[in-house]
Amino acid sequence: MFPLLSAIIFLPVLGAVLIALTPRARVTLIRALAFVFSGAALALALALFAGFSRNVATPQYVERAAWIPQLGISYFLGVDGLSLPFIVLTAMLTFLAVIASWHIELRPKEYFALMLVLETGVLGVFSSLDFLLFFLFWEVELIPMYLLIGTWGGPRREYAAIKFVIYTLAGSALMLVGILTLYFFGSAHTFDMLALRQQGIDPVVATFAFFLVFFGFAVKLPSFPFHTWLPDAHVEAPTAVSVLLAGVLLKMGGYGMLRVNVGMMPDVLAANAPFIGALAVVSILYGAAVSTVQHDLKSLVAYSSVSHMGYVLLGIAALTPGSLGGAAVQMFTHGLITGLLFLLVGVVYERTHTRIIASMGGLAPRMPLIATIFVIAGLASLGLPATAGFIGEFAVFVGAYPSLPWLTIVAIFGVVATAGYILWMLQRVFFGPPNPRWAALTDANRWFEVAPLVTLAALVLVVGIVPSLLTDIIQASVPGLASSPLLTAAR
Amino acid sequence: MPAITTDLNIALLAPELALAVVALVVIGLDLVLPAERKSLLAYLGVLGLIAAGALAVGLGGSTQVGYAGTWIVDPVAIFFKLLFLIAAAFVLLSSIDYIRRRTDYQGEYYAVLLFATTGMLMMASARELITLYLALELTSISLYVLAGFLKGEKTSAEAGIKYLVLGAVSSAALLYGMALTFGLTGTTVLPDIARQIAANRVETSPLLMVALVLVAAGFGFKVAAVPFHLWVPDVYQGAPTPVTAFLSVASKASGFVILLRVFTVAFAGLTPVWAGLFAVLAAVTMTVGNVGALRQTNVKRLMGYSSIGQAGYALMAFAAFLPGQSPAVNSATAATNSATVSALLFFLLAYALTNLAVFAAIIHVSNRLGSDELADYAGLSGRAPVLSLALLLGLLSLVGLPPMVGFWSKIYLFYSVFNAGVIWLVVVALLNSALAASYYLRIIHAMYLRPAPVDKPLAADAPLGLALAASVIAVVVLGLLPSPVFQAAASAAANLRP
């Protein structure tokens, strides 16, 4: 059988190697290689999407080979309803990010090569079913991101890049202790993530392991109080890198929680649900409050991510089939919407050369296409029905209420706050009296600006109107994640 | 256990003898070769190292003891001998250009380097304290000379003197510890010491504790464990860079082989005592090394602190030893200890290859820029893209990131130590790794994120390029396919017996 998953994961890094071998001066060829290889990965990911059986809960397209028998590590890949959406999302956003980076003139060779290596790392995380392989891919993503932020970023890029690395490494260090704990203290003695779901483990040890891996994921998600790297990284990162950071890297955190904390230790999660739910609610409200007072358009979007990822955490904490599905949907749609928002901030900045909200105003008549798409993205971000933003949030609230009623009620105020800061921002940037300073600005008019914007905007609407495209897949595996034999026994 | 004989089987000394002969030939040829052809001596040295390696491999497989029990050739000895020989070959290749530019005494340099290597080969096989001490001194005295080899340069002369004085003090401590051990047990042969300790019931004797601590201090100097690390920054910075590479790789590994022999064999009965001691030493060593590296502005000095940090990780293996290896061997305990030794071997090999790659790059920069200051690495990626990529991969391996071999060496080591139950130490080590990443990243940061002062490309030179390419390729290939070397380390460790 054709190893479709391996092909999807390693096509980008093959492209990166070819780019590395291309002479520096041949910029067009470098761009073309990045376009072709990220495009090929996307095409195969769509083939995976088409060929996926929607009523099977267990992993499909499984590839398994012994790799390092001395440590019990195998090359074990597979996709289920939880991982498939994120594989498609990663392939799509990377492809769009490559297009949106067409005009990069500072060392395009390194830029595109790193972006493709990053894609391989992230795709590997979403496809691995061996815990150490998962960890390996988790670490691969680090250095490309460091260099992308640190080389092509804004004025404080070096600080932001090193902060990102230190936070992530601290998280992954503790995660590794957690992985080893699950391995050595469980009954299964394996890194096989499916077998780890079935194993028996002492509840005290399980609690210890739970919080070690939870910390690693919570840094990535990020959840309050581990979120402070995120605004720095986002504000400094170049546009396309912000898109990937918000669109796919944060999802690694939520994905890990669903796969590991929910999938392997649901009883520990159930026991600590109020605490984790409280973290979620603080993230939601604090993120929204801080977004409201931002002067910088990009940091507003960055803090809104903290708030939106809070809904994901709330869905996970509530641990009902509906809330878990909602969390997965929310992550996917947040990837589309926030990716789109960062692209929009990027094209606006290209024109105004400022991101200070107060100095904009009345941009809509100058750039009707950008304004229209920005409004679509904004409305989706605040969760308007018929946009992609609605379904995830709604499913989280409905699913979480029976389990964590008070926290859910408090969290709903986050929606109000989101509506407030998004609409206020749209009003200040695009409407109101036109600022004469911007009279000469043009709309998005280059193909590499228009194409990603239109594609993502269309997807935001399509997923909002036909959510079954997404929910059918997630429905296949995610609600069943928490029903491990252990949990059933514990209840 | 193999029978002890007084068998004077000269074949057991073949690698050492071959290398000593080659070193003498190098000295002789040095007299007749014209100055511009002296680099031939380095290639001759490499050939000698390869020959010694072939002889060592020829001895491999079984465990053989000879010379009245003072000498042992077992898979662990062969493993370390090959490690030393590989390191010496890389260092010779990296030295050619560096030494030619800086001194007229090229022949002496190569010969002394070969003598140091000979001493290390002996350390891997010593099974008796006097033999061990002689081997250690042959290595150390050669290294004192090498550290101060550029006697016209103030920093090198300072490095030589510092290393000599502190090294002599540590040798004295070691010798005193050995003398006390001999006084208590009446023997210097390692397994006999263990037997006497058990027979005379002196496990709790305060004098034996003093002996143990003194021996640990002497070896601690060799591996640069805190608090015996104070020589490292100055010597690493001042010594000729290829010698620094040799110190950080081969000399350190030789410290670990004698630690392994003496503590797991002679002091096997005291395992709980020294395992606890090494747990504290490991934690303190890695933390001091990594914290010390944070503020360094000289790359060689930074790598000195890095080597202290890495020694701290390797010392974890000794903290993970479980008691009861002999005489009543519990099979589960033996398996755990064997896995720990195997992880240590793999870690040292991975560290050696990685550090050789990193130092080859540093030597290259030093040859072309005449500087080891971090600030001068600015924008290197634009001026020497291939060199920068090689250094990047080496540094990522030191951080412990995939797909480099350093990822697996750490995973394997932490896995083994965790398995032995010293979980707090694994947590300390992992937090240290995260901390250490920030100073390795400073080099990467300078190369990739800082603008270059000038755009002039750096020229390459061939033998150094070969050393760099070979070590980087090994770092990446072993990162992707570590299994065969895991296997080799495991089978060597499984055969480690008194």
Interface residues (C-beta under 8 A of the other chain):
Chain A: W67 I68 P69 Q70 L71 E110 L132 L136 F137 E139 V140 L142 I143 Y146 L147 G150 T151 R157 E158 A161 I162 V165 I166 L169 A170 S172 A173 L174 L176 V177 L180 T181 F184
Chain B: S381 L396 L401 P402 P403 F407 W408 I411 Y412 F414 Y415 F418 N419 I423 V426 V427 L430 L431 S433 A434 A437 S438 L441 I444 H445 Y448 L449 P482 S483 F486 Q487 A490
